[in-house]
Amino acid sequence: MAASGDVDRGTAWIAAATGVLGLLDVVSTIVCLRLWVSTEAFGAATLAVALLPLVDRLAGSGLGAALVAERDPDATTYASVFWLAVGVAAIVAGVLGVARGAVGAVFPDPIVGSLVAALATRTLVGTLGIVPDARLRRALRFRAIATVRVCANVADTAVKLALAVVAAHGAPALAVWCFVLGPIANTVSYAIGVQLLSPWRPVLAFRRAAAVRAARFTAALSGGELLYHAYTNADYVVVGAWFGDAAVGAYRLAYELVLDVVKLLSQITAEVAFPAFARLAADRRAAGALLVRFTRQNLMVLAPVLAFIAIEADDLLALLYPPLPAAAAVAARVLCGVGGLRALSFVVPPMLAGLGDARRVLVYNAIAAVVVPSAFVVGVVVAPAAGFVAVAWAWTLAYPVAFAALLAMALPRAELSVAAYARAAVGVLRWGAIAAALGAAARLAMPDVAAARATVVAVVVGGAFAALLARFEGVTPRGVVRALRE
């Protein structure tokens, strides 16, 4: 069973690593674009990297998760899944290598085909680390994982910057490659790092039953992830088709301000949750208790963030980006309602996958992939005058249907009642609502200066929420630090 201290420390280490990785990525990209790399080269690399989730899923990148979900894998099980991963990744890399010309012909710049083929070789190299990585996750050794991840990202940044410098001083063809070879260096470094921390050598063994079991689990999980990428990007297509490119740009900035932040912060909990639930596959009641704990933990992080964004969306967009239409702030505020449900929903699929029910995750994403994009189309047809705000409202009205289906599949599996789950969520959301009310009052008292107003509202919302947690939930910064140290 997963000890609470292991889970807390794992979450803290993954959170710290995520912050460092995000900072390195943003800074290195800004430096490259400001000093050495053209926006055209960056655009071509972006098209290739956008296909990376599809390439990874087709190349069997989820097979490592199947090892984490295994009850008691032996040496033959590890070897069987490893050889399966190598075989699938080699086939995909070979096909994309041969077809790179045809793939490149689909895009404005043919170099995209070669970039995609290179990224496929990255997935093949990554198979060398799937077993050590799975062994570390099964042991909840997230401090080790976070350390290796940061070191690998440093290698990524170094390669990216070095190639960008070389490209700017006599080899311009390398400019586009710095955004691809950097991630490849990252993968190589990570595979080496996890091997050093959890040494494992493949043996010449293959058990068909283990490989089939892993393939089925991975197919369900990867299929769900691909459906997720499809329906969470369908709104851009609908907005672009009805309202044009400028509307897509404004809507995307509003979307990223809310739902991308929710996703980033929720993935910290989700990454720790999956192996923790995998340890509880035979104990549904304990899994239900852990789901409640992770749900509350995620809401404690995201409730004040969403409250702040809902109050200060206009000021935040004005401070971060060039002038945008007022509808962008309206869309961001509407999407905060969806953000609350997304904060809950990101925790549930790792539980189902960890308990061996990856097919239910696939069903949930299939429902969402039908209901949510359909609502986008209905929204713009019924309320075209609302512009892209109609798509934001469609999110708010349609996603609860998919979320309800997810809970209907998940809560019985964890022997958890709807009432108990709702109490866990409402208890935290109540304090978020009070903090939001105080923040809104503070906004009304401030002059119309975006930076000052946003700062004051952030302090009021964050301070009020922290005080309410300390008073009524017994959660204090000092207690959190003490628990992590213990």
GUSETOR-706474 format. One record per residue (C-alpha): x, y negated, z negated. Coordinates in steps of 0.2 Angstrom, whole numbers, padded with zeros to 4 digits, always signed. Each point is the difference from the previous one (the first is absolute). Layout:
<nodes>
XYZ ...
</nodes>
This chain:
<nodes>
+0000+0000+0000 +0006-0018+0004 +0006-0009-0016 -0007-0018-0001 +0018-0006-0003 +0005+0008+0016 -0014-0008+0010 +0002-0017-0008 +0019+0000+0004 -0003+0007+0017 -0012-0014+0004 +0012-0013-0007 +0015+0006+0010 -0010+0001+0016 -0007-0017-0003 +0017-0007-0002 +0007+0009+0016 -0015-0007+0010 +0003-0017-0005 +0019+0001+0004 -0004+0008+0017 -0013-0013+0005 +0012-0014-0004 +0014+0008+0010 -0011+0003+0015 -0007-0017+0000 +0016-0009-0003 +0010+0010+0013 -0014-0002+0013 -0001-0019-0003 +0019-0002+0001 +0001+0010+0016 -0014-0010+0009 +0007-0017-0006 +0018+0003+0005 +0003+0014+0013 -0016+0009+0007 -0013-0007+0012 -0018+0002-0003 -0002+0010+0016 +0013+0013-0007 -0010+0001-0016 -0016+0002+0009 +0006+0015+0010 +0007+0008-0016 -0017-0004-0009 -0009+0010+0013 +0011+0015-0002 -0001-0001-0019 -0019-0001+0001 +0000+0017+0007 +0011+0007-0014 -0015+0007-0010 -0007+0009+0015 +0018+0007+0004 +0003+0005-0018 -0017+0009-0002 +0002+0010+0016 +0018+0004-0005 -0006+0008-0016 +0006-0013-0013 -0014+0005-0012 +0008+0018-0002 +0009-0007-0015 -0016-0004-0009 -0006+0018+0003 +0015+0006-0010 -0004-0012-0014 -0018+0007+0000 +0006+0018-0001 -0003+0009-0016 +0016+0010-0003 +0011-0001+0016 +0014+0012+0001 +0016-0001+0011 -0009+0008+0014 -0014-0012-0001 +0012-0015+0001 +0009+0008+0014 -0015+0004+0010 -0007-0018-0001 +0017-0007+0004 +0002+0010+0016 -0018-0004+0005 +0004-0019-0003 +0016+0002+0011 -0009+0009+0014 -0014-0012+0001 +0011-0016-0001 +0012+0007+0013 -0015+0003+0012 -0007-0017-0002 +0018-0008+0001 +0003+0010+0016 -0016-0005+0008 +0001-0018-0003 +0018+0000+0005 -0005+0007+0017 -0015-0011+0002 +0008-0016-0006 -0001-0007+0018 -0019+0004+0001 -0003-0007-0018 +0010-0016+0004 -0010-0003+0016 -0016-0002-0011 +0008-0016-0008 +0006-0017+0007 +0018+0005-0005 +0005+0017+0005 +0013+0001-0014 -0015+0004-0011 +0001+0018+0006 +0018+0002-0005 -0003-0008-0017 -0015+0012-0003 +0011+0015+0005 +0014-0006-0012 -0013-0001-0014 -0005+0018+0003 +0018+0005-0003 -0001-0009-0016 -0014+0011-0005 +0010+0016+0005 +0015-0006-0011 -0012-0003-0014 -0005+0018-0001 +0017+0003-0008 -0006-0009-0016 -0018+0007-0001 +0004+0014-0012 +0011-0010-0012 -0013-0014+0000 -0014+0012-0004 +0010+0007-0014 +0003-0017-0007 -0018-0005+0001 -0006+0017-0008 +0011-0004-0015 -0006-0018+0000 +0018-0007+0002 -0006-0016+0007 +0015-0010-0008 +0011+0011+0012 -0012-0003+0014 +0000-0018-0002 +0019-0002-0002 +0003+0010+0016 -0014-0010+0009 +0008-0016-0004 +0017+0006+0005 -0007+0006+0017 -0008-0017+0003 +0016-0009-0004 +0008+0011+0014 -0015-0005+0011 +0002-0018-0003 +0019+0001+0003 -0002+0009+0017 -0014-0012+0005 +0010-0016-0004 +0017+0007+0008 -0009+0005+0016 -0008-0017+0001 +0016-0009-0002 +0009+0011+0013 -0015-0003+0012 +0001-0019-0002 +0019+0001+0003 +0002+0009+0017 -0012+0015+0000 -0018-0007+0002 -0007+0017+0004 +0002+0005-0018 -0011-0013-0007 -0016+0010+0002 +0009+0016-0007 +0004-0008-0017 -0018+0002-0005 +0000+0019+0005 +0018+0005-0005 -0002-0008-0017 -0015+0012-0005 +0010+0015+0007 +0015-0005-0011 -0013-0001-0014 -0006+0018+0003 +0017+0007+0002 +0006-0008-0017 -0016+0006-0009 +0002+0018+0006 +0018+0000-0006 -0005-0008-0017 -0013+0012-0004 +0011+0014+0005 +0013-0006-0012 -0013-0002-0014 -0009+0017+0003 +0012+0011+0010 -0009+0012+0011 +0006+0011+0014 -0011+0009+0013 +0000+0018+0001 -0005+0011+0015 -0017+0005-0006 -0017-0004+0006 -0017+0005-0008 -0014-0002+0013 -0014-0002-0014 +0010-0014-0008 +0003-0009+0016 -0019+0002+0005 -0005-0007-0017 +0011-0015+0001 -0005-0003+0018 -0018+0000-0004 +0002-0012-0015 +0011-0012+0010 -0012+0000+0015 -0014-0005-0012 +0010-0013-0008 +0008-0007+0016 -0017+0000+0009 -0007-0010-0014 +0014-0013+0000 -0001-0002+0019 -0019-0003-0002 +0004-0013-0014 +0012-0009+0012 -0014+0000+0014 -0014-0007-0010 +0011-0013-0010 +0005-0007+0017 -0016+0001+0009 -0005-0017-0007 +0014-0008+0010 -0006+0007+0016 -0018-0005-0003 +0005-0018-0005 +0011-0001+0015 -0013+0006+0012 -0014-0012-0006 +0010-0015-0006 +0017+0000+0008 +0018+0000-0005 +0000-0015-0011 -0014+0007-0010 +0010+0016-0002 +0015-0009-0007 -0011-0010-0013 -0010+0015-0005 +0016+0011-0002 +0008-0013-0011 -0016+0001-0011 +0000+0019+0000 +0019+0001-0004 -0002-0012-0015 -0013+0012-0008 +0000+0017+0006 +0018+0002+0004 +0005-0006-0017 -0013+0013-0008 +0008+0014+0011 +0018-0005-0005 -0004+0000-0018 -0011+0015+0000 +0013+0011+0009 +0011-0002-0016 -0013+0009-0010 -0004+0012+0014 +0018+0006+0003 +0001+0005-0019 -0018+0007+0000 +0002+0013+0013 +0014+0011-0008 -0008-0003-0017 -0017+0007+0005 +0009+0014+0009 +0006+0006-0017 -0018+0000-0006 -0008+0011+0014 -0006+0013-0012 -0007-0013-0013 -0014-0010+0007 -0004-0008-0016 +0017-0007-0002 +0000-0005+0018 -0016-0010-0004 +0008-0009-0015 +0016-0004+0011 -0011-0007+0013 -0009-0012-0013 +0018-0005-0006 +0006-0004+0018 -0016-0009+0004 +0002-0011-0015 +0018-0003+0003 -0003-0005+0018 -0014-0012-0004 +0011-0008-0014 +0012-0005+0013 -0012-0005+0014 -0015-0008-0009 +0010-0016-0004 +0008+0000+0017 -0017+0001+0009 -0008-0013-0012 +0014-0012+0004 -0001+0003+0019 -0019-0002+0000 +0001-0017-0009 +0015-0006+0009 -0001+0007+0018 -0001-0017+0008 +0015-0007-0009 +0011+0016+0002 -0004+0001+0019 +0005-0019+0001 +0016+0003-0009 +0006+0015+0009 -0005-0003+0018 -0003-0013+0013 -0018-0008+0000 -0014+0013+0001 -0018-0002+0003 -0011-0001-0016 -0007+0017+0005 +0016+0008-0005 -0002-0004-0018 -0018+0005+0000 +0005+0017+0008 +0014+0002-0014 -0013-0003-0014 -0012+0012+0008 +0013+0013+0002 +0004-0001-0019 -0015+0010-0003 +0006+0014+0011 +0017-0002-0009 -0008+0006-0016 -0007+0016+0007 +0017+0003+0009 +0009-0002-0016 -0011+0015-0006 +0001+0010+0016 +0019+0000+0002 +0001+0011-0016 -0013+0013+0004 +0008+0008+0016 +0016+0004-0009 -0010+0009-0013 -0009+0011+0013 +0016+0003+0010 +0010+0005-0016 -0014+0012-0005 +0001+0008+0017 -0016-0008+0008 +0009-0009+0014 -0015+0004+0011 -0011-0011-0010 +0011-0014+0003 -0001+0003+0018 -0019+0000-0001 +0000-0016-0010 +0011-0009+0013 -0011+0008+0014 -0016-0008-0008 +0009-0017-0002 +0006+0001+0018 -0018+0001+0006 -0009-0011-0012 +0012-0015-0002 +0004-0003+0019 -0018+0002+0004 -0004-0013-0012 +0013-0012+0007 -0009+0001+0017 -0018-0002-0008 +0007-0015-0010 +0006-0010+0015 -0015+0004+0011 -0013-0004-0014 +0009-0016-0006 +0012-0006+0014 -0002-0018-0007 +0010+0005-0015 +0015+0004+0010 +0013+0012-0008 -0008-0003-0017 -0014+0012+0006 +0014+0014+0001 +0005-0004-0018 -0018+0002-0006 -0001+0016+0010 +0014+0007-0010 -0008-0005-0016 -0017+0008+0005 +0007+0016+0008 +0014+0005-0010 -0010+0004-0016 -0008+0014+0011 +0016+0009+0003 +0006-0003-0018 -0016+0008-0007 +0003+0015+0011 +0018+0001-0007 -0006+0000-0018 -0014+0013+0004 +0014+0011+0006 +0013-0004-0014 -0009-0002-0016 -0007+0017-0001 +0017+0007+0004 +0007-0009-0015 -0014+0005-0011 -0004-0019-0003 -0017-0008+0000 -0004-0016+0009 -0004-0008-0016 +0017+0004-0008 +0009-0006+0016 -0011-0016+0001 +0004-0004-0018 +0019+0001+0003 -0002-0012+0015 -0012-0012-0008 +0009-0002-0016 +0015-0008+0009 -0010-0009+0014 -0009-0009-0014 +0015-0008-0006 +0005-0004+0018 -0017-0009+0002 +0002-0010-0016 +0018-0005+0006 -0007-0005+0017 -0013-0011-0008 +0013-0009-0010 +0011-0002+0015 -0014-0007+0010 -0004-0013-0014 +0019-0005+0000 -0001-0002+0019 -0014-0012-0001 +0010-0011-0013 +0015-0001+0011 +0003-0013+0014 +0000+0005+0018 +0019+0005+0001 +0002+0017+0006 +0016+0005-0008 -0004-0007-0017 -0018+0007+0000 +0006+0017+0005 +0013+0000-0014 -0012-0005-0013 -0013+0013+0005 +0013+0014+0001 +0006-0004-0018 -0018-0001-0007 -0006+0016+0009 +0015+0010-0005 +0001-0007-0018 -0018+0003-0003 +0000+0017+0007 +0016+0005-0010 -0008-0007-0016 -0016+0010+0003 +0009+0016+0003 +0011-0003-0016 -0016-0004-0010 -0012+0013+0006 +0010+0014+0008 +0016-0001-0011 +0011-0002+0016 +0014-0012-0003 +0017-0003+0009 +0009+0005-0015 -0009+0016-0001 +0003+0004+0018 +0018-0003-0002 +0001+0011-0016 -0009+0014+0009 +0012+0000+0015 +0015+0000-0012 -0007+0015-0010 
</nodes>
